[in-house]
Amino acid sequence: MLYSGPAFSVTALGDGIVELKFDLAGESVNKLSQAALRDFDAATQAIAKDGSVKGVVVTSAKSVFIVGADITEFGTMFAAGEEAIARGVLEVNRILCRFEDLPVPTVIAINGVCLGGGLELALAGDYRVMSTAASVGFPEVKLGIFPGFGGSVRMPRIIGIDNAVEWICAGADKKPDAALKDGAVDAVVAPDQLRDAAISMVKQCVAGKLDWQGRRAAKLAPLKLNQIEQTMAFNSSLAFVGAQAGPNYPAPILAIKNMQEAATLGRDAALEVEAKYFARAAVTPQANALTGVFMADQGVKKAAGAWEKKSKKEIKQAAVLGAGIMGGGIAYQSAFKGTPIVMKDIRDDALALGMNEAGKLLAKQVEKGRMTPAKMSETLGRIRPTLNYGDFGSVDIIIEAVVENPKVKKAVFAEVEGLVRDDTIIASNTSTISISHLAEGLKRPQNFVGMHFFNPVNMMPLVEVIRGKQSSDEAVAATVKLASKMGKTPVVVNDCPGFFVNRVLFPYFAGFHMLLRDGADFVAVDKVMEKFGWPMGPAYLMDVVGMDTAVHAAEVMAQGFPDRMRHEWKNTTQVLVENQRFGQKNGKGYYVYAPDKKGKPKKSVDPVTYELIKGVVAARKEFKPEEIIATCMVPMVNEVARCLEEKIVASPYEADMSLLYGIGFPPFRGGACRYVDQMGAANFVAMADRLAPLGKLFEAPQLLRDMAASGKKFFG
Ligand SMILES: NC(=O)c1ccc[n+]([C@@H]2O[C@H](COP(=O)([O-])OP(=O)(O)OC[C@H]3O[C@@H](n4cnc5c(N)ncnc54)[C@H](O)[C@@H]3O)[C@@H](O)[C@H]2O)c1
């Protein structure tokens, strides 16, 4: 063996060919940590020193090729400031350039996932062969950065400007055929032929049948297009990508500007430009938030995994009670992901509607070519609609999704508990009612949990699994396992009215109602909050949620937290509901809705709304955007902190991910806790204190006051 290190080894294969193999010790995947990169450098230098080497193939001993850079190292790296970041990536680039400059041909055998830094390493080789089982791509923009280990320099030189812009700015994974078509790889072969194909290719280079020096020279030179062609290509990319990404996601634009500035330069000077722009992207709050989101997502999945391990139960058969908006969605999702489900309602028409909805969603999958018609009917066959409890003796879990009324729900539980096995789990999809309260009167409260899906079920990734006072570990764990199997991200929370997500959402709505009460225009509030990053402003969101549903839920929350969520004044949503304006569901809420060309509800402003609410709002007053943001966000963030204090949610990362996955909190802000971190707890508390006259919802809790005093952050 020519070289052996903790990540890389170099073995002679005969005829002067060596295999440089990546097998990161102690890890299930290969990633380019700083240590792995140093080892790669040592291996490269060992090859360079050995005069007998004629060609190199790079392989992976894991099922992936390289998943990317080690994102856990980004926090410290990015905190070091622009200059240090630029120096750091240039150091990595020197390592990759030493590999690229080896005096012998190099061929990369991409056997599996090859993303980000992994693909950048692959681009430093002369040729790339890819397995049909592999995927490649640059997902960096999803982290608020762009490829900074030479990827933005080499990619346009290999596949052209337009393709490189698309690969880098869209951040999508590419399948082998797409990678081959664009020229990012040179051959695609079956997995079992990959190694031989790579060896054969390097031998062809050695034999002079492939012009590896010519290929390499093209990567070292400036881009081939002339100045006018370049200007046209980059300017149209800037306009298109700028419009797609929007002002809150600067990384794709920085990537293009960098490529434009580096286009006329040779490799080494171009890498200097890349380092400068990369560092600029890495210090943005968006990069901080988005890398935080990546880490938090991993944390949430790990926590769910730990719960799943505690469950001995296999959920083979599920049932859902209620075939309405939620019940229908739950049945679809369960069937789609392979768990058969009985759907029970008391109304035939509701069952028909539920089946129809599921059918429509599946037909869309078929239309998009993601599912065959045969698979569609197989999936639909997994949903068994029924008006009676005939089959309930064999179900492992029942998900209750009947109307949001504790009396109705309790009556339903009493009814089903006698019909099911002793170990059948009963899970309620209630959005607000305390699980421990609903468990009162149950014979087996240990089998009872909350399983809170979000609307629309097929789209929203979050499921809150609520642990009531008496819920057993097994019931929680099995429910978590089912949520994961249904393709959702479960977060286990403790019980209280509204659980975590709705408990913090309703204070946000309260802030919105106060703004309107005090004279703000709901259209202006929506505009500001959408610019802040929410997918829809609070008035629009009210319409989508359903105003009657929201008023009802607000009442449950007010009963639970009367000190701050009860209000003596009538709010605009209550007035609109009194006037039969329920939101999108009946075409009238804050806005009015009419179907657009595609049949989707399109909103427009309705003067009648202003007429109806004028009795409960003050004379129109202009609010500054920062006042609007503070009045909506402070109550939400305060409530998040209270939930952390009361351990309703276990950690800041679970809190932030629940908000992202449950209600679309702007990802580039990372979540409520990250929002406080970025602003500084002291600034947040000062902002809350300024709004103190608005009431108790605006009183920053002790946790935030302590953080403000100590300078501590939620994350690091
Ligand atoms: N709609 C949402 O956005 C949303 C989101 C999360 C949670 N939830 C919760 O999910 C539950 C259901 O809400 P929804 O919006 O689907 O309501 P929905 O009114 O659309 O559906 C309720 C269904 O339950 C049926 N039903 C009533 N009594 C029944 C019984 N005894 N047995 C079987 N079926 C019965 C009704 O016929 C109806 O089809 C509620 O607890 C709600 O709070 C709703």
The ligand as an ORCA input file, in Angstrom:
! r2SCAN-3c Opt
* xyz 0 1
  N     -58.807     21.661      9.076
  C     -57.626     21.925      9.586
  O     -56.904     22.826      9.126
  C     -57.113     21.121     10.735
  C     -55.733     21.045     10.977
  C     -55.257     20.250     12.015
  C     -56.163     19.567     12.808
  N     -57.512     19.671     12.561
  C     -58.407     18.925     13.440
  O     -58.833     17.754     12.774
  C     -60.150     17.413     13.180
  C     -61.039     17.303     11.955
  O     -61.038     18.536     11.286
  P     -61.532     18.699      9.785
  O     -61.137     20.065      9.364
  O     -61.101     17.537      8.986
  O     -63.107     18.657      9.978
  P     -64.250     18.326      8.926
  O     -65.465     19.010      9.429
  O     -63.783     18.587      7.540
  O     -64.437     16.764      9.064
  C     -64.978     16.124     10.175
  C     -65.584     14.817      9.703
  O     -65.882     14.035     10.841
  C     -67.100     13.367     10.582
  N     -67.653     12.914     11.853
  C     -68.330     13.636     12.780
  N     -68.657     12.819     13.824
  C     -68.150     11.595     13.544
  C     -68.149     10.345     14.210
  N     -68.753     10.202     15.379
  N     -67.519      9.301     13.628
  C     -66.921      9.449     12.438
  N     -66.924     10.604     11.763
  C     -67.505     11.657     12.299
  C     -67.938     14.367      9.828
  O     -68.973     13.736      9.109
  C     -66.878     14.992      8.914
  O     -66.787     14.299      7.705
  C     -60.573     18.487     14.167
  O     -60.299     18.053     15.467
  C     -59.682     19.663     13.794
  O     -59.462     20.541     14.867
  C     -57.992     20.413     11.543
*
